Amino acid sequence: MYNFNSGPSILPDEVLQQASEAVLNFDNIGLSILEIGHRSEWFIQVMEEARSLIKELMQLDDTYEVLYLQGGATTQFMQVPMNLLDEGETAAYCDNGIWGSKAIKEAKLFGNVHVACSSKDLNHTYIPKELSVPPHVKYLHYTTNNTVEGTQWHFIPEANVPLVADMSSDIFSCEIPFSKFSLIYAGAQKNAGAAGVTIVVVKNDILSKIKRAIPLILDYKKHIEADSLLNTPPVFAVYVSLLTLRWIKKEGGLFEMYKRATERADLFYETLDASPVFEGKVDRQDRSLMNATFTTKKPEHEKLFLDECKKNGMVGIKGHRSVGGLRISMYNAMPLSTVQAMCDLMSDFAEKYS
């Protein structure tokens, strides 16, 4: 099988092997990873190593805290403004796709939202290059990679306010100055592990500045004080994340991840651009290295191509239900040979139907 799913998505083979062994016998202690207590010494070591590896890969100092939370990035759409935005205050948001639009909707429940930029005019097929960020806003929020639309920010927006980013679909895929951000969050199920856990990286100095009473389980400070053990965490998902982080470091870190990402994307987009049957959906300069969206030039070819993908063991090709079309996701664990197999199929299909 060739796994092009957008998430939950492909994991490294050795991570799957190690995780499966831990289900039967974790670290040779005689218990399954599914059975150990979350406050046991065994799991506390897992949590501490995972949080430490995140800071190491991001090259962040001790002014930052790392949390493993639940609820996915969707919960963070609400939790970010709940912790950072008082009633009557304003936050700036970039509206560049379905997830940014959802984040804006949630933020409006807690304060005012200023839309710093939008690509809605062209169905979110590009990334705006100019932003409007008033100096009085509490923070600027954007989604670094748009999984549904297939666009990606290849630059960090300039703003003299705290920067907040949803990195769910491209975290750990390249080296960037993470210290420019005050808060980063990401669902783990694309580049950082299995579904069920959300990574939050937050700078201490952005917290405790609002008057609002925050429910205990939604207060970042309370999670920090409890070392991410305020309630029972998804133990297995945290462990799979740790295994994935170890794999990233062993393979060469974020520099190597970016090298592989560009190789995969270059191979696919060169095939796409040369095809007489397929065409891209977004501006070339804003194409995502993680999620490539495209269509068939003739609508009747789409189902035929999806049928060919199914025959060849390729899954996850159909585009998101909100935009349709086709999509392949090329996350860290995907070997170049998988992308080559897709390109070969596209070329064979084009030869048959062009």
Helices and strands as residue ranges (DSSP letters): E 2-3, H 13-24, G 26-28, H 41-58, E 64-69, H 72-84, E 90-95, H 98-107, E 112-118, G 120-122, E 140-143, E 145-146, E 151-152, E 163-166, G 178-180, E 183-187, E 198-203, G 204-206, G 216-218, H 220-225, H 235-251, H 253-274, E 278-280, G 284-286, E 291-296, H 300-311, E 314-315, E 326-329, H 336-353
